[in-house]
């Protein structure tokens, strides 16, 4: 039984507001023909059990209320629980990164960047069960591997395309072990929750078929889902399914490897919480997410009570200091600092970054808004802090290198400073080409 005391928090999952419980269920019994009940264990992988959703199977309602990883036991709940307990990713409702807890099955692939995951698009086209397009038509991808997340949409029988989320929330599962390869074909075995093809709580088709194509790309073929049309009833004759709905693999996702990457702000950027809106156009935001990192506008630590902090991403516009043709991240308005952290909540290292006063010194407002120094503060796992300061040069971006000890970081704050502050804003700074690992 769930503890009757609930945390004062809710999650928007699959369109439903669900209170989060502060206790997890005790569901230790395996599913059997005589026990296909809510919460029984249908499968297990790396000590993480997948549970049966009981009478609510294949619905967007969990049979056992809510836990810290979402509605129990919908399909996303297993993915969040597995990635948290086995891979150390902050996916729970109590995490600062709530992209995980609000994702339905169909959202995982489309929101890969916000989740901090690397997306491999499925190379497939046409009506179910799908075919590989002609060579050269697909983006390059890698073969699925153990622990990947498989994100499904429901394929429309009318259009041969994914149905929109408002029609169906899709499905999501985990790759259970390495694929079985036979020549240019392979089989992927899944572990999952809330999949409708369970007989008395036992998964009878946990495998997907795939192939490597002539151009080196990979295709996972569609999976049959619900029966959409039964044969005409005939007394004494069992009805058969005439039309199945197909589930299409949009792609498979995985954690990035611990390789050095440069955050350029030229990759797709997702913005949240608009701040400055003029004539319906948003000029600045509170949060920007790109390349697996989240950037948040916060008060400058010297003025912790300042309001309306914001940031923006801009290119080589008139009046701004350009960094080639690339986009840059800028703090906006008065006394804004920017914090950055791994979107998955994982630790990281900071090697170097480029920074400049954002406005050309020829602009009349440059002396009021531009910073002359940037202060960098790193917070490490365990609470330790690091600090460094660099002087900025007008009208040019400079590269600033951090000592080798800037590792095991949970967040970094970048804050501009200048001797004076104008009446309309001050201490703004532009940042680019952040090298992290």
Protein Blocks (a to p, Z undefined) as FASTA:
>chain_A
ZZfbdcdddddeehiacdddfbdcddfbccdfklccghiafbdeehiacddehjmgoiab
dfklpafkbccddfklmmmmmmmmmnopafbfkbmblklmmpcfklmmmmmmmnopacdd
dddedjdebiaddehiaccdddddehiacddddddfklopacdfklogbjadddedjadd
ehjaccdddddehiabbgehiafblcccddddfkopacddddddddfbdcdddehiacdd
fbdcddddfbdcddddddddddehlaccddehifbdgehiafbdfbdceehiacdddddf
klmmbghiacddddddehiacehjbdcdddehjhiacddddfklpacddfbdcdddfbdf
kbmklmmmpccbdcdddddehiiacdddddddehiacdddddfklghifbdcdddddfbd
cfkbghiacdehiacZZ
